[in-house]
Each structure stands twice: as C-alpha cells, then as structure tokens.
Amino acid sequence: MEYQALHSHFWVSGTFWVFVAVAIFAVLAGRKVMGAVGGILDDRTRAVRAALDEAAQLKAEAEAILADAKQKQAQAAEDAKQILANAHTEAQRFAAELAAEADATARRRERMAMERIEAAETTAVKEVRAAAIDIATAASAAILRDTVSNDTDASLIDHAITALPKALRG
C-alpha cells in the first residue's frame, strides 16, 4: 500500500488541517499570552524606570546636601580662622594694655617712693636744723651766761633800744 498523502494535494489531508488549526490556536493564544507577558514586562519596565528616576532624584538631593555640607564646612573653617585671628589680635592688645598698665603702676610707685624719700629728706633736714638751732641756742645761752654780766647786759639792752628806730626806718 502506498501512502496517499504523497500522491495527493496537501490540503486534502487531515494532517494539514490539524496543523492549520494548531497554528491558528497558537497565534490566538500566543497573542493573549504575549499580551499578558508584555503587560507584565511593561509594568516591570515602569517600576524599574520609576525606581531609576527616584534613585536619580535621591542622588541629586544627596549631591546637593553634600555640596551644602562642603560649603558649610568651608564657612566653618573660615569662621574658625577669623575667630583665631581675632583672638590673637585681642591677646596682643590685652598684653599691650597689661604692659602699659604695669609700666604706669611702676612709674606711680617710683614717684610715690621718690615723694616719700623727699618727704623723709625734708623731715630729716628740719630735724637737723631744729637740733642745730637748739644746740646753737643752748651754746649761745651758755656763752652769754658765762661772758655777759649784769652791767654788760643792761648796756646791750639800752643800745638795742636806741638802735631800734633807726633799724625800723632803714
């Protein structure tokens, strides 16, 4: 027996039509499956794209925060340098004020010491003069007591009285 399918037309056989039915089913079912798979892939693509957009936005925010932090750090460093410079200047000014104040205090103390020394010298000179006057007076009194008698004393008094108007005019 000879196989008929080899001698007849292919569209006449049932195998051809089964193949056609399976192909149509595959195309129709494939569209549905591919549509569902495509939808799933589109959803996944949208989710990945949203995640990438969010990551890009977060990256931009992080870069902005980093730039702000670097700017604040630079500003803080500049402020610290300024504070140190001001502190150094203030310390120098304070040291100069203390030196001037110490110098003024030393001059004031030196002046007070010199005034005390002058006062002590003046007092000492007055005391020496007073002692000299006392000694001279005592010596004069002793000399007068020893050398001047009552008669000489009376003549000296008379002479002083007569010379007084002349001394007052002249």
C-alpha positions in Angstrom: 0.0 0.0 0.0 1.2 3.1 -0.9 0.8 6.3 1.2 -1.8 8.5 -0.3 -0.6 11.7 1.2 2.4 11.6 -1.0 0.3 11.5 -4.2 -2.5 13.9 -3.5 -2.6 17.5 -2.7 -1.5 18.5 0.8 -4.7 20.5 1.6 -6.8 17.5 1.2 -5.2 15.6 4.0 -6.4 16.0 7.7 -2.9 16.5 8.9 -2.6 19.7 7.1 -5.8 21.0 8.7 -4.8 19.9 12.1 -1.6 21.8 11.6 -3.5 24.9 10.4 -5.8 24.7 13.5 -2.9 24.3 15.8 -1.1 27.3 14.1 -4.3 29.5 14.4 -4.7 28.4 18.1 -1.1 29.2 18.7 -1.4 32.6 17.1 -4.6 33.5 19.0 -3.4 32.0 22.3 0.1 33.5 21.7 -1.4 36.9 21.3 -3.2 36.6 24.6 -0.1 35.1 26.4 2.2 37.7 24.7 -0.2 40.5 25.6 -0.2 39.3 29.3 3.6 38.8 29.2 4.0 42.2 27.5 1.8 43.8 30.2 3.8 42.2 32.9 7.1 43.3 31.2 5.7 46.8 30.7 4.7 47.0 34.4 8.1 45.8 35.4 9.7 48.4 33.0 7.6 51.2 34.5 8.6 50.0 38.0 12.3 49.9 37.1 12.0 53.3 35.4 10.3 54.8 38.5 13.0 53.3 40.7 15.7 54.7 38.5 14.0 58.1 38.5 13.7 58.0 42.2 17.4 57.0 42.5 18.4 59.8 40.2 16.3 62.2 42.3 17.9 60.9 45.6 21.3 61.2 44.0 20.7 64.8 43.1 19.4 65.5 46.6 22.5 63.8 48.1 24.8 65.8 45.9 23.0 69.0 46.9 23.3 68.0 50.6 27.0 67.2 50.0 27.7 70.5 48.3 25.8 72.3 51.1 27.8 70.4 53.7 31.1 71.2 52.0 30.1 74.9 51.8 29.2 74.9 55.5 32.5 73.2 56.3 34.4 75.7 54.3 32.5 78.5 56.0 33.1 77.0 59.4 36.8 76.7 58.7 36.9 80.4 57.6 35.0 81.4 60.7 37.4 79.4 62.8 40.4 81.2 61.1 38.7 84.5 61.7 38.0 83.7 65.4 41.6 82.7 65.9 42.9 85.9 64.2 40.5 87.9 66.4 41.6 86.1 69.5 45.3 86.6 68.6 44.7 90.3 68.0 42.8 90.6 71.2 45.5 88.8 73.1 48.1 91.1 71.7 46.0 94.2 72.6 45.4 92.8 76.1 49.1 92.1 76.5 49.9 95.7 75.4 47.3 97.1 77.8 48.8 95.0 80.7 52.3 96.1 79.8 51.2 99.8 79.7 49.3 99.3 83.0 52.3 97.6 84.6 54.6 100.4 83.4 52.2 103.1 84.7 52.0 101.3 88.0 55.8 101.1 88.2 56.1 104.8 87.4 53.4 105.6 90.0 55.2 103.5 92.6 58.5 105.1 91.7 57.0 108.6 92.0 55.5 107.7 95.4 58.8 106.3 96.6 60.6 109.5 95.4 58.0 111.6 97.2 58.5 109.6 100.4 62.2 110.0 100.0 61.9 113.7 99.5 59.5 114.0 102.5 61.9 112.0 104.6 64.8 114.2 103.5 62.8 117.3 104.3 61.8 116.0 107.7 65.4 115.0 108.3 66.7 118.4 107.3 64.0 120.1 109.5 65.0 117.9 112.4 68.7 118.6 111.9 68.0 122.3 111.7 65.8 122.2 114.8 68.6 120.2 116.6 71.2 122.7 115.3 69.1 125.6 116.4 68.6 124.0 119.8 72.3 123.3 120.1 73.2 126.8 118.9 70.6 128.4 121.3 71.9 126.3 124.2 75.5 127.2 123.3 74.7 130.9 122.9 72.8 130.9 126.2 75.8 129.2 127.8 78.3 131.6 126.3 76.2 134.6 127.2 75.7 133.3 130.7 79.4 132.8 131.1 80.6 136.1 129.4 77.9 138.7 129.8 77.5 140.2 133.3 74.5 142.2 134.6 76.2 145.5 133.7 77.0 144.4 130.2 73.5 143.1 129.8 72.0 146.4 130.7 74.2 148.3 128.3 73.4 145.9 125.5 69.7 146.4 126.1 70.0 150.1 126.1 72.0 150.1 122.9 69.3 147.8 121.2 66.6 150.2 122.3 68.3 153.2 120.9 69.1 151.5 117.6 65.6 150.2 117.1 64.1 153.3 115.5 67.0 153.5 113.1 66.6 149.8 112.2 62.9 150.2 111.6 63.4 153.2 109.2 66.2 151.8 107.2 
